[in-house]
Amino acid sequence: MTLPNPVLPGFHPDPSITRVGDDYYLACSSFEYLPGVPLFHSRDLVRWEQIGNVVTRPGQLAVEKVPTLGGAWAPTIRFHDGRFWLVVTDAMGRGSLILTAERAEGPWSDGIVMQGVPGIDPDLAWDADGTCFVTYSGLQLDGDHAGEHLGIQQVRMDLETGQALEEPRSLWSGTGLMFPEAPHLYEIDGTWYLLIAEGGTERGHSVSIARGTGPDGPFEGGPANPVLSARSTARPVQNTGHADLVRTPDGGWALFLLGMRPGGLTRAFSPMGRETFSTTLEWVDGWPVVQPVQLTPPTAPVEHHEDFTGAQLGPEWLSIRTPAADWSSLTERPGHLVIHADGSTMDDPRPRFVGRRQQHQAAVFSVRVDSAGGVGGLSLRIDERHHYDIEVGAGIARARARVGGLCQTWEQQIPPGPGPVTVRIETEPVRGMGLDALGPDMVRLSVETDSGPVELAALDGRYVSAETAASFTGRVVGMYAAEGAVAFHQFRYRGED
């Protein structure tokens, strides 16, 4: 079958997929964002709907104080014995967790911390006797051995207590490339297969496979490893790796994996970060032969309107480290999202910010801002050290570019008007040759007044890309309040590739 690509555009990394009858469920990493671990459903692997998030309440993850890049890493979702199971690493937070639910939509449990699993990227598999095997990447995140990598490890696990039943053993750890990670273990027609990522999560990222007679090995590597990699190629999708294997509705097989769409003259910058892609494979002599990831031709422009008339925000809306419900309201002014500032700005780790992922290379975000009670606007964010902002307040429109330790602002008085002001962020892909084409796009920050639109800044998009920020995430664009209480309505998003 032909699968669409990207499957989930925008910041949707580290996909894991499971099939339950005719239904498919897919989960992704979310790092420091809340709600955490977005969850999607499909019946055909083509059309996907976000049905919720696994992490929806305080206590499930300890992200409030995790450093940037910490939080929810690399979930694995499985269905076994009538329950959904999800294991995930809360990096620099609670550790590796086991969460369960009767329905994929939730609610999900608070999570049990795994004991005796010192590493990341846990996977779940069961043998015919019901014994659970947790296979994981032995990257040490803390302690005296922080940064040390022990390769792919495995333990038998009591899932009800989270206690490992034995000391970790080393399994097959790839072909010798760096950072063997993201293991997934499968039993297929009596043979056990161990699928891993190696080569690092950047341009060297790849998928390799081994097989054995039992879930604990020994494993022999495939003769054609890596079975998938885009390194040193001109393919439009790079960094392909971190894959999970699933049967397709037509009886075939597919991999769901992360990839990036770099742009700019040197193809060095990926604005949307790591996205979810898919590809098909065939089995030849007991080994998978995987097709390169192909982009689907662009479709018609996509438009989303949010008028904040619901009882709660939809599952696609994100905040950073603290729940938006703690400091925002949809009922204070019906038809508006009111955000209450606490003195933080977009430079801080916990800003008062509510956003959604950029999912198209050409995108326009706009919102009406009533700043009579404060200062606020729109921000395009990779992290607290890489973001572009456009805000209004006290008769001033202000654009700001934060790039590492550098910050520049542009200000302009705006004429007083009878009501809210529309602020706008537009990303415009750059093509051609020369220094003006080094970045993947231009980011334009503007404000619309009664006299017409006013562009305050046109900025190089490479400084808010995943590579510049060394980020595992991607662009998230949304509303923030820096002072007082700011009301937002008529949020609009338009995107196309």
Secondary structure, DSSP 4 states (H G I P E B T S, - for coil): ----SSSB-SS--S-EEEEETTEEEEE---BTEESEEEEEEESSSSS-EEEEEEE-STTS---TTPPTT-EEEEEEEEEETTEEEEEEEEETTTEEEEEEESSTTSPPP--EE-BS--SEEEEEEE-TT--EEEEEEEE--SSTTTT-EEEEEEEEEETTTTEESS--EE----SS-S--EEEEEEEETTEEEEEEEES-SSTT-EEEEEEESSTT---EE-TT-SSEE-TTS--SSEEEEEEEEEE-TTS-EEEEEEEE--BTTTT-B-TT-SEEEEEEEEEETTEEEEPPP-PPPP-S-EEEEE---SSS--TT-BEESS-GGGTEESSSSTTSEEEE--S--TTSSS-SEEEEE--SSEEEEEEEEE-TTEEEEEEEEEETTEEEEEEEETTEEEEEEEETTEEEEEEEE----SS-EEEEEEEEE--SSSGGGSSSEEEEEEEEETTEEEEEEEEEGGGGSHHHHT-SS--EEEEEEEEEEEEEEEEEEEEE-
